[in-house]
Amino acid sequence: MTIHSSTKQIFRPIWTCGKYHETGKVAIYYNLLDGVSYLFEDYSALVVSFLLALPRNGSTTVEKIAQKTGIAIESLSPFIQELIDLQLIANHKPTNDEIENYRKSIADKRIKDVQSLVKTTKEKLPLAISNAEMDYTEKAGGITSVMLELTYNCSEKCIHCYNIGATRNDNEVSYRSNLQELSLGD
């Protein structure tokens, strides 16, 4: 899809999240389904901050982004197209079927990749920090996130969950109760 009109609506998909650090003029934007994070700096970070301010499935136009950021539409359009290509924004509100098909295509690709690729232990770790996250932390300064997981017994169905046995939608079966956890005494 090519952006032809400044009034063309674009949507922030439900599978995205991120953060913007105003002082560092840096943003990190996650495609939670792909499991990929992207670092943006300066003007691109400003655009991403505007997108992140939208609710998931919220919409805006290139014209509104141009007005809010002071960036010319001619400069914004190619960047918006790149974000569409990365599935970080969409040219329409994705339907549940489209989301499920996207998830399935990612799962199929991962299965194929796993079968053809031998990974090191470091690459297998679910909490491996990406270069984008390390660069964001460096530019933003200090600690930018902390995550503590105390139990496998989570009732949420996060589409990006990497936890073993997790369910990500109503159609999956949870295997979390099969996992051995530490006792309170331990």
N, CA, C and O of each residue as an XYZ file, in Angstrom:
744
protein
N       0.838     -1.172      0.000
C       0.000      0.000      0.000
C       0.883      1.235      0.000
O       1.755      1.369      0.859
N       0.678      2.118     -0.926
C       1.427      3.356     -0.981
C       0.540      4.479     -0.486
O      -0.653      4.532     -0.784
N       1.152      5.386      0.285
C       0.411      6.534      0.807
C       0.309      7.562     -0.322
O       1.318      8.143     -0.723
N      -0.899      7.790     -0.836
C      -1.092      8.765     -1.909
C      -1.674     10.072     -1.389
O      -1.481     11.129     -1.990
N      -2.369      9.996     -0.298
C      -3.095     11.164      0.188
C      -2.720     11.454      1.626
O      -2.566     10.543      2.440
N      -2.578     12.727      1.926
C      -2.220     13.112      3.289
C      -3.357     12.834      4.271
O      -3.135     12.790      5.481
N      -4.561     12.649      3.758
C      -5.693     12.387      4.652
C      -5.960     10.895      4.809
O      -6.902     10.510      5.502
N      -5.156     10.055      4.182
C      -5.315      8.598      4.299
C      -5.170      8.186      5.754
O      -4.205      8.554      6.423
N      -6.144      7.413      6.241
C      -6.090      6.967      7.635
C      -5.078      5.852      7.804
O      -4.949      4.968      6.957
N      -4.365      5.914      8.914
C      -3.460      4.845      9.311
C      -3.821      4.453     10.738
O      -4.309      5.276     11.512
N      -3.579      3.206     11.074
C      -3.989      2.656     12.359
C      -2.783      2.100     13.110
O      -1.846      1.576     12.506
N      -2.821      2.224     14.427
C      -1.829      1.573     15.274
C      -2.383      0.198     15.649
O      -3.379      0.111     16.368
N      -1.748     -0.879     15.171
C      -2.275     -2.215     15.452
C      -2.198     -2.585     16.933
O      -1.400     -2.028     17.687
N      -3.037     -3.529     17.330
C      -3.067     -3.954     18.728
C      -1.774     -4.658     19.136
O      -1.494     -4.767     20.330
N      -0.995     -5.131     18.195
C       0.227     -5.874     18.525
C       1.462     -4.974     18.651
O       2.590     -5.464     18.590
N       1.261     -3.683     18.824
C       2.406     -2.785     18.966
C       2.419     -2.115     20.332
O       1.375     -1.890     20.945
N       3.605     -1.807     20.785
C       3.782     -0.996     21.982
C       5.167     -0.370     21.892
O       5.944     -0.688     20.991
N       5.461      0.498     22.806
C       6.771      1.128     22.803
C       6.833      2.249     23.805
O       5.929      2.432     24.620
N       7.919      3.001     23.732
C       8.074      4.142     24.623
C       8.956      5.188     23.951
O       9.771      4.888     23.078
N       8.760      6.413     24.391
C       9.481      7.555     23.844
C      10.160      8.283     24.992
O       9.548      8.528     26.032
N      11.421      8.626     24.799
C      12.159      9.392     25.799
C      12.415     10.776     25.209
O      13.247     10.952     24.319
N      11.673     11.752     25.733
C      11.691     13.095     25.147
C      13.060     13.747     25.222
O      13.510     14.339     24.241
N      13.729     13.654     26.357
C      15.038     14.293     26.512
C      16.076     13.679     25.573
O      16.863     14.395     24.953
N      16.070     12.348     25.473
C      17.015     11.663     24.593
C      16.605     11.663     23.136
O      17.378     11.249     22.272
N      15.376     12.131     22.849
C      14.818     12.124     21.489
C      14.992     10.755     20.840
O      15.510     10.624     19.731
N      14.540      9.743     21.574
C      14.688      8.369     21.122
C      13.411      7.604     21.468
O      12.786      7.846     22.500
N      13.037      6.679     20.589
C      11.851      5.848     20.817
C      12.182      4.412     20.471
O      12.999      4.132     19.593
N      11.535      3.518     21.177
C      11.604      2.102     20.833
C      10.181      1.653     20.564
O       9.262      1.963     21.322
N      10.012      0.919     19.476
C       8.692      0.505     19.015
C       8.739     -0.999     18.778
O       9.603     -1.491     18.053
N       7.817     -1.722     19.385
C       7.811     -3.173     19.328
C       6.694     -3.689     18.427
O       5.562     -3.207     18.482
N       7.025     -4.665     17.607
C       6.030     -5.486     16.936
C       5.977     -6.743     17.788
O       6.835     -7.617     17.662
N       4.982     -6.840     18.648
C       4.909     -7.913     19.638
C       4.677     -9.280     19.011
O       5.093    -10.292     19.575
N       4.030     -9.327     17.872
C       3.818    -10.616     17.229
C       5.103    -11.143     16.599
O       5.415    -12.329     16.713
N       5.838    -10.274     15.943
C       7.117    -10.669     15.355
C       8.193    -10.842     16.419
O       9.164    -11.572     16.221
N       8.009    -10.161     17.555
C       9.032    -10.198     18.596
C      10.237     -9.359     18.236
O      11.358     -9.667     18.643
N      10.016     -8.300     17.476
C      11.118     -7.453     17.014
C      10.929     -6.046     17.560
O       9.815     -5.523     17.593
N      12.031     -5.441     17.987
C      11.995     -4.057     18.455
C      12.803     -3.188     17.503
O      13.803     -3.621     16.930
N      12.347     -1.959     17.350
C      12.974     -1.010     16.429
C      13.304      0.274     17.188
O      12.488      0.777     17.961
N      14.498      0.793     16.961
C      14.943      2.037     17.581
C      14.778      3.181     16.592
O      15.143      3.061     15.423
N      14.226      4.284     17.066
C      14.057      5.473     16.248
C      14.649      6.662     16.989
O      14.525      6.775     18.208
N      15.293      7.545     16.239
C      15.921      8.717     16.838
C      15.422      9.993     16.170
O      14.920      9.977     15.046
N      15.572     11.087     16.890
C      15.271     12.420     16.393
C      13.853     12.530     15.827
O      12.886     12.247     16.534
N      13.718     12.938     14.557
C      12.396     13.180     13.989
C      11.581     11.896     13.856
O      10.367     11.914     14.059
N      12.231     10.787     13.518
C      11.472      9.536     13.415
C      10.945      9.133     14.790
O       9.845      8.591     14.893
N      11.718      9.391     15.850
C      11.252      9.095     17.209
C      10.057      9.978     17.564
O       9.134      9.533     18.247
N      10.073     11.210     17.107
C       8.954     12.117     17.355
C       7.676     11.582     16.696
O       6.604     11.614     17.299
N       7.796     11.096     15.466
C       6.641     10.510     14.778
C       6.145      9.285     15.542
O       4.944      9.124     15.758
N       7.077      8.421     15.951
C       6.701      7.217     16.692
C       6.016      7.592     18.008
O       5.072      6.922     18.426
N       6.485      8.658     18.661
C       5.842      9.071     19.917
C       4.381      9.452     19.674
O       3.513      9.156     20.495
N       4.118     10.102     18.555
C       2.742     10.461     18.197
C       1.908      9.198     17.975
O       0.761      9.123     18.418
N       2.486      8.202     17.287
C       1.773      6.944     17.043
C       1.510      6.187     18.342
O       0.439      5.610     18.530
N       2.503      6.194     19.236
C       2.349      5.489     20.508
C       1.295      6.152     21.405
O       0.722      5.501     22.278
N       1.048      7.425     21.190
C       0.027      8.126     21.972
C      -1.382      7.713     21.537
O      -2.350      7.938     22.262
N      -1.490      7.110     20.355
C      -2.785      6.605     19.899
C      -3.124      5.342     20.684
O      -2.231      4.573     21.038
N      -4.392      5.126     20.954
C      -4.749      3.826     21.559
C      -4.543      2.727     20.522
O      -4.522      2.996     19.321
N      -4.391      1.495     20.985
C      -4.297      0.383     20.035
C      -5.579      0.345     19.219
O      -6.680      0.480     19.753
N      -5.415      0.159     17.926
C      -6.484      0.227     16.922
C      -6.960      1.653     16.690
O      -7.910      1.872     15.937
N      -6.309      2.634     17.330
C      -6.632      4.029     17.079
C      -6.091      4.458     15.725
O      -5.194      3.820     15.175
N      -6.639      5.537     15.193
C      -6.223      5.970     13.860
C      -5.870      7.450     13.847
O      -6.244      8.217     14.735
N      -5.144      7.814     12.816
C      -4.775      9.203     12.555
C      -4.530      9.317     11.062
O      -4.749      8.365     10.313
N      -4.075     10.484     10.633
C      -3.715     10.684      9.229
C      -2.294     11.223      9.161
O      -1.755     11.740     10.140
N      -1.709     11.091      7.993
C      -0.368     11.639      7.779
C      -0.409     13.149      7.971
O       0.532     13.744      8.497
N      -1.513     13.768      7.537
C      -1.660     15.212      7.690
C      -1.621     15.622      9.170
O      -0.965     16.600      9.529
N      -2.321     14.876     10.017
C      -2.316     15.191     11.455
C      -0.922     15.017     12.056
O      -0.493     15.813     12.891
N      -0.223     13.970     11.623
C       1.138     13.754     12.124
C       2.028     14.915     11.692
O       2.837     15.407     12.478
N       1.877     15.351     10.445
C       2.664     16.474      9.933
C       2.390     17.739     10.741
O       3.314     18.472     11.093
N       1.121     17.988     11.030
C       0.760     19.170     11.817
C       1.332     19.089     13.225
O       1.855     20.076     13.741
N       1.236     17.936     13.837
C       1.685     17.759     15.225
C       3.208     17.831     15.355
O       3.729     18.381     16.325
N       3.913     17.273     14.374
C       5.378     17.177     14.476
C       6.123     18.279     13.733
O       7.305     18.507     13.990
N       5.447     18.962     12.816
C       6.121     19.983     12.021
C       6.968     19.399     10.899
O       7.816     20.096     10.341
N       6.755     18.150     10.566
C       7.501     17.486      9.499
C       6.649     17.515      8.229
O       5.447     17.256      8.277
N       7.273     17.830      7.099
C       6.558     17.919      5.830
C       5.977     16.565      5.431
O       6.592     15.522      5.651
N       4.789     16.601      4.843
C       4.106     15.382      4.398
C       4.985     14.608      3.417
O       5.016     13.378      3.447
N       5.693     15.321      2.553
C       6.557     14.670      1.566
C       7.666     13.868      2.241
O       8.104     12.847      1.712
N       8.114     14.318      3.391
C       9.135     13.587      4.144
C       8.522     12.452      4.946
O       9.148     11.409      5.131
N       7.304     12.651      5.420
C       6.636     11.645      6.239
C       6.177     10.421      5.447
O       6.286      9.296      5.934
N       5.678     10.624      4.257
C       5.063      9.534      3.493
C       5.970      8.323      3.309
O       5.512      7.202      3.533
N       7.250      8.488      2.908
C       8.101      7.291      2.778
C       8.341      6.598      4.124
O       8.431      5.372      4.182
N       8.442      7.371      5.193
C       8.648      6.789      6.523
C       7.410      6.016      6.960
O       7.522      4.919      7.507
N       6.238      6.580      6.725
C       4.983      5.903      7.051
C       4.898      4.588      6.282
O       4.468      3.573      6.830
N       5.307      4.605      5.011
C       5.282      3.379      4.211
C       6.207      2.316      4.812
O       5.861      1.134      4.831
N       7.371      2.725      5.298
C       8.288      1.779      5.947
C       7.640      1.172      7.196
O       7.767     -0.027      7.444
N       6.951      1.999      7.975
C       6.282      1.498      9.175
C       5.172      0.513      8.815
O       4.946     -0.459      9.535
N       4.485      0.759      7.711
C       3.464     -0.178      7.232
C       4.123     -1.496      6.830
O       3.633     -2.572      7.172
N       5.232     -1.406      6.105
C       5.941     -2.612      5.665
C       6.425     -3.451      6.851
O       6.484     -4.677      6.760
N       6.770     -2.794      7.958
C       7.235     -3.496      9.167
C       6.072     -3.951     10.049
O       6.295     -4.533     11.111
N       4.846     -3.695      9.626
C       3.635     -4.041     10.376
C       3.535     -3.258     11.694
O       2.875     -3.707     12.631
N       4.186     -2.094     11.767
C       4.111     -1.253     12.961
C       2.918     -0.316     12.905
O       2.462      0.170     13.940
N       2.410     -0.058     11.715
C       1.134      0.622     11.526
C       0.425     -0.091     10.373
O       1.041     -0.857      9.632
N      -0.848      0.166     10.236
C      -1.637     -0.491      9.192
C      -2.448      0.562      8.439
O      -2.751      1.633      8.964
N      -2.788      0.229      7.195
C      -3.587      1.162      6.392
C      -5.082      0.961      6.591
O      -5.896      1.647      5.973
N      -5.445      0.001      7.470
C      -6.840     -0.212      7.867
C      -6.818     -0.899      9.230
O      -5.798     -1.444      9.652
N      -7.962     -0.861      9.905
C      -8.046     -1.528     11.206
C      -8.065     -3.033     10.962
O      -8.997     -3.545     10.341
N      -7.042     -3.752     11.446
C      -6.994     -5.193     11.194
C      -8.172     -5.925     11.838
O      -8.553     -5.649     12.975
N      -8.732     -6.858     11.084
C      -9.827     -7.674     11.597
C      -9.245     -8.813     12.441
O      -8.046     -9.086     12.383
N     -10.090     -9.464     13.214
C      -9.638    -10.609     14.015
C      -9.067    -11.709     13.123
O      -8.069    -12.338     13.477
N      -9.694    -11.945     11.965
C      -9.183    -12.957     11.037
C      -7.809    -12.577     10.499
O      -6.931    -13.432     10.383
N      -7.616    -11.307     10.171
C      -6.309    -10.854      9.683
C      -5.238    -10.999     10.763
O      -4.107    -11.393     10.478
N      -5.598    -10.683     11.985
C      -4.649    -10.820     13.096
C      -4.276    -12.289     13.268
O      -3.100    -12.621     13.418
N      -5.264    -13.153     13.246
C      -5.008    -14.590     13.400
C      -4.156    -15.122     12.250
O      -3.258    -15.933     12.475
N      -4.425    -14.677     11.026
C      -3.620    -15.099      9.875
C      -2.187    -14.584      9.978
O      -1.245    -15.294      9.626
N      -2.026    -13.376     10.449
C      -0.682    -12.809     10.649
C       0.078    -13.628     11.688
O       1.240    -13.980     11.488
N      -0.596    -13.928     12.805
C       0.024    -14.749     13.854
C       0.423    -16.116     13.311
O       1.511    -16.614     13.599
N      -0.465    -16.716     12.524
C      -0.194    -18.038     11.966
C       1.005    -17.972     11.013
O       1.858    -18.858     11.034
N       1.073    -16.940     10.189
C       2.202    -16.829      9.257
C       3.521    -16.671     10.007
O       4.547    -17.203      9.583
N       3.495    -15.947     11.112
C       4.706    -15.790     11.927
C       5.081    -17.126     12.564
O       6.252    -17.505     12.577
N       4.085    -17.838     13.090
C       4.352    -19.141     13.704
C       4.913    -20.113     12.671
O       5.868    -20.835     12.958
N       4.334    -20.140     11.482
C       4.828    -21.025     10.426
C       6.264    -20.686     10.051
O       7.092    -21.574      9.848
N       6.546    -19.397      9.962
C       7.913    -18.960      9.624
C       8.892    -19.372     10.726
O       9.997    -19.831     10.440
N       8.485    -19.207     11.976
C       9.360    -19.585     13.094
C       9.637    -21.084     13.102
O      10.764    -21.512     13.351
N       8.616    -21.870     12.832
C       8.809    -23.326     12.780
C       9.806    -23.677     11.686
O      10.700    -24.497     11.894
N       9.652    -23.062     10.529
C      10.568    -23.319      9.421
C      11.989    -22.863      9.780
O      12.962    -23.554      9.479
N      12.100    -21.690     10.427
C      13.412    -21.164     10.818
C      14.090    -22.065     11.851
O      15.295    -22.303     11.771
N      13.321    -22.565     12.816
C      13.869    -23.424     13.862
C      14.403    -24.718     13.253
O      15.447    -25.224     13.666
N      13.696    -25.235     12.292
C      14.110    -26.485     11.667
C      15.381    -26.323     10.847
O      16.116    -27.292     10.655
N      15.650    -25.122     10.362
C      16.817    -24.923      9.510
C      17.950    -24.152     10.185
O      18.947    -23.832      9.537
N      17.813    -23.850     11.469
C      18.799    -23.012     12.135
C      19.168    -23.584     13.489
O      18.297    -23.925     14.290
N      20.457    -23.687     13.737
C      20.936    -24.107     15.042
C      21.289    -22.853     15.813
O      22.109    -22.053     15.364
N      20.664    -22.674     16.988
C      20.886    -21.468     17.778
C      21.816    -21.757     18.943
O      21.877    -22.872     19.461
N      22.543    -20.706     19.341
C      23.367    -20.801     20.534
C      22.466    -20.665     21.756
O      21.309    -20.264     21.631
N      22.982    -20.992     22.924
C      22.196    -20.861     24.154
C      21.742    -19.426     24.345
O      20.596    -19.187     24.726
N      22.619    -18.468     24.087
C      22.260    -17.058     24.261
C      21.093    -16.671     23.347
O      20.209    -15.916     23.752
N      21.094    -17.187     22.114
C      20.021    -16.870     21.174
C      18.699    -17.497     21.587
O      17.637    -16.988     21.229
N      18.744    -18.603     22.341
C      17.525    -19.279     22.777
C      16.867    -18.604     23.972
O      15.683    -18.827     24.225
N      17.604    -17.789     24.707
C      17.061    -17.174     25.914
C      15.924    -16.219     25.564
O      16.088    -15.370     24.688
N      14.776    -16.341     26.228
C      13.637    -15.485     25.895
C      13.836    -14.040     26.308
O      13.205    -13.151     25.738
N      14.687    -13.783     27.270
C      14.858    -12.419     27.757
C      16.068    -11.721     27.137
O      16.505    -10.682     27.633
N      16.603    -12.276     26.072
C      17.742    -11.646     25.425
C      17.353    -10.227     25.017
O      16.298    -10.002     24.425
N      18.206     -9.298     25.338
C      17.925     -7.890     25.043
C      18.421     -7.576     23.644
O      19.568     -7.868     23.307
N      17.567     -6.985     22.833
C      17.927     -6.662     21.457
C      18.854     -5.457     21.423
O      18.963     -4.705     22.392
N      19.512     -5.293     20.299
C      20.363     -4.122     20.100
C      19.545     -2.840     20.206
O      20.025     -1.842     20.743
N      18.312     -2.858     19.698
C      17.457     -1.673     19.772
C      17.192     -1.304     21.229
O      17.217     -0.125     21.584
N      16.939     -2.301     22.072
C      16.681     -2.025     23.485
C      17.931     -1.505     24.189
O      17.851     -0.591     25.009
N      19.076     -2.085     23.870
C      20.324     -1.612     24.480
C      20.624     -0.183     24.037
O      21.034      0.647     24.849
N      20.421      0.106     22.753
C      20.662      1.464     22.248
C      19.686      2.452     22.875
O      20.071      3.569     23.221
N      18.420      2.047     23.026
C      17.434      2.917     23.665
C      17.863      3.235     25.095
O      17.838      4.393     25.511
N      18.253      2.215     25.839
C      18.683      2.406     27.225
C      19.883      3.337     27.295
O      19.948      4.207     28.163
N      20.833      3.158     26.386
C      22.030      4.011     26.368
C      21.661      5.463     26.085
O      22.160      6.364     26.759
N      20.806      5.703     25.115
C      20.448      7.068     24.731
C      19.498      7.722     25.733
O      19.573      8.929     25.965
N      18.601      6.922     26.329
C      17.668      7.460     27.314
C      18.362      7.649     28.660
O      17.991      8.527     29.438
N      19.357      6.831     28.927
C      20.105      6.929     30.177
C      19.420      6.191     31.308
O      18.206      6.287     31.489
N      20.209      5.458     32.062
C      19.669      4.768     33.232
C      18.899      3.520     32.898
O      18.961      3.014     31.778
N      18.175      3.029     33.874
C      17.351      1.832     33.714
C      16.055      2.244     33.037
O      15.391      3.181     33.480
N      15.695      1.551     31.967
C      14.482      1.911     31.236
C      13.361      0.899     31.412
O      12.213      1.190     31.077
N      13.670     -0.280     31.931
C      12.599     -1.238     32.213
C      13.091     -2.308     33.172
O      14.281     -2.617     33.235
N      12.154     -2.862     33.911
C      12.423     -3.948     34.850
C      11.265     -4.918     34.743
O      10.109     -4.505     34.649
N      11.573     -6.219     34.757
C      10.514     -7.210     34.701
C      10.825     -8.308     35.713
O      11.908     -8.894     35.696
N       9.873     -8.575     36.584
C       9.986     -9.653     37.557
C       8.853    -10.628     37.315
O       7.686    -10.238     37.297
N       9.186    -11.876     37.133
C       8.167    -12.900     36.969
C       8.272    -13.840     38.144
O       9.303    -14.481     38.348
N       7.209    -13.923     38.916
C       7.214    -14.714     40.133
C       6.454    -16.021     40.001
O       6.599    -16.911     40.839
N       5.647    -16.145     38.961
C       4.840    -17.351     38.813
C       4.516    -17.578     37.345
O       4.514    -16.645     36.543
N       4.242    -18.832     37.007
C       3.728    -19.159     35.680
C       2.217    -19.003     35.627
O       1.633    -18.986     34.544
N       1.586    -18.891     36.773
C       0.130    -18.873     36.865
C      -0.436    -17.493     36.559
O      -0.891    -16.782     37.455
N      -0.403    -17.134     35.319
C      -0.925    -15.858     34.844
C      -2.197    -16.130     34.064
O      -2.233    -17.030     33.224
N      -3.229    -15.368     34.333
C      -4.503    -15.576     33.644
C      -4.630    -14.712     32.387
O      -5.624    -14.810     31.669
N      -3.646    -13.879     32.121
C      -3.690    -13.029     30.931
C      -3.440    -13.852     29.676
O      -2.936    -14.973     29.746
N      -3.794    -13.292     28.544
C      -3.582    -13.953     27.255
C      -2.873    -12.979     26.321
O      -3.391    -12.608     25.267
N      -1.683    -12.580     26.733
C      -0.927    -11.591     25.961
C      -0.432    -12.199     24.656
O       0.138    -13.290     24.644
N      -0.654    -11.491     23.569
C      -0.273    -12.005     22.262
C       1.233    -12.144     22.110
O       1.700    -12.873     21.236
N       1.994    -11.462     22.942
C       3.448    -11.487     22.820
C       4.119    -12.393     23.849
O       5.348    -12.430     23.908
N       3.358    -13.123     24.660
C       3.937    -13.902     25.751
C       4.848    -15.004     25.227
O       4.483    -15.750     24.318
N       6.021    -15.094     25.806
C       7.002    -16.115     25.441
C       7.047    -17.225     26.487
O       7.760    -18.214     26.315
N       6.292    -17.065     27.563
C       6.344    -17.997     28.675
C       5.896    -19.386     28.247
O       4.919    -19.529     27.511
N       6.596    -20.389     28.698
C       6.299    -21.770     28.353
C       4.892    -22.117     28.825
O       4.532    -21.846     29.971
N       4.107    -22.709     27.950
C       2.754    -23.120     28.311
C       1.729    -22.021     28.271
O       0.571    -22.250     28.620
N       2.115    -20.834     27.856
C       1.203    -19.695     27.859
C       0.117    -19.840     26.799
O       0.319    -20.458     25.753
N      -1.022    -19.261     27.095
C      -2.078    -19.155     26.095
C      -2.103    -17.716     25.618
O      -1.939    -16.785     26.407
N      -2.307    -17.544     24.334
C      -2.291    -16.205     23.761
C      -3.659    -15.801     23.217
O      -3.862    -14.669     22.780
N      -4.597    -16.757     23.254
C      -5.968    -16.466     22.815
C      -6.899    -17.530     23.393
O      -6.445    -18.466     24.051
N      -8.176    -17.385     23.149
C      -9.178    -18.302     23.725
C      -9.122    -19.704     23.133
O      -9.669    -20.635     23.723
N      -8.477    -19.878     21.986
C      -8.438    -21.186     21.331
C      -7.285    -22.063     21.797
O      -7.282    -23.260     21.513
N      -6.307    -21.507     22.503
C      -5.159    -22.283     22.959
C      -5.409    -22.873     24.343
O      -6.170    -22.325     25.140
N      -4.759    -23.991     24.611
C      -4.875    -24.659     25.903
C      -3.655    -24.280     26.746
O      -2.522    -24.341     26.269
N      -3.891    -23.894     27.986
C      -2.802    -23.514     28.885
C      -2.146    -24.750     29.472
O      -2.820    -25.671     29.934
N      -0.828    -24.757     29.448
C      -0.057    -25.829     30.071
C       0.771    -25.291     31.233
O       1.709    -25.945     31.686
N       0.430    -24.120     31.706
C       1.200    -23.502     32.790
C       1.117    -24.302     34.083
O       2.084    -24.344     34.843
N      -0.016    -24.931     34.341
C      -0.167    -25.676     35.592
C       0.717    -26.924     35.609
O       0.907    -27.526     36.666
N       1.255    -27.318     34.461
C       2.146    -28.478     34.386
C       3.569    -28.148     34.834
O       4.393    -29.049     34.988
N       3.859    -26.878     35.041
C       5.230    -26.449     35.349
C       5.481    -26.437     36.845
O       4.639    -25.992     37.625
N       6.637    -26.926     37.232
C       7.051    -26.972     38.649
C       7.492    -25.576     39.083
O       8.352    -24.967     38.447
N       6.910    -25.078     40.155
C       7.303    -23.779     40.681
C       7.941    -23.946     42.048
O       7.768    -24.974     42.703
N       8.676    -22.935     42.474
C       9.260    -22.944     43.824
C       8.157    -22.787     44.857
O       7.178    -22.073     44.635
N       8.323    -23.450     45.969
C       7.361    -23.277     47.056
C       7.702    -21.976     47.790
O       8.771    -21.406     47.573
N       6.821    -21.515     48.637
C       7.071    -20.295     49.402
C       8.326    -20.484     50.275
O       9.128    -19.559     50.405
N       8.497    -21.642     50.856
C       9.683    -21.930     51.649
C      10.965    -21.903     50.835
O      11.994    -21.420     51.309
N      10.909    -22.424     49.599
C      12.078    -22.393     48.722
C      12.466    -20.981     48.381
O      13.432    -20.766     47.650
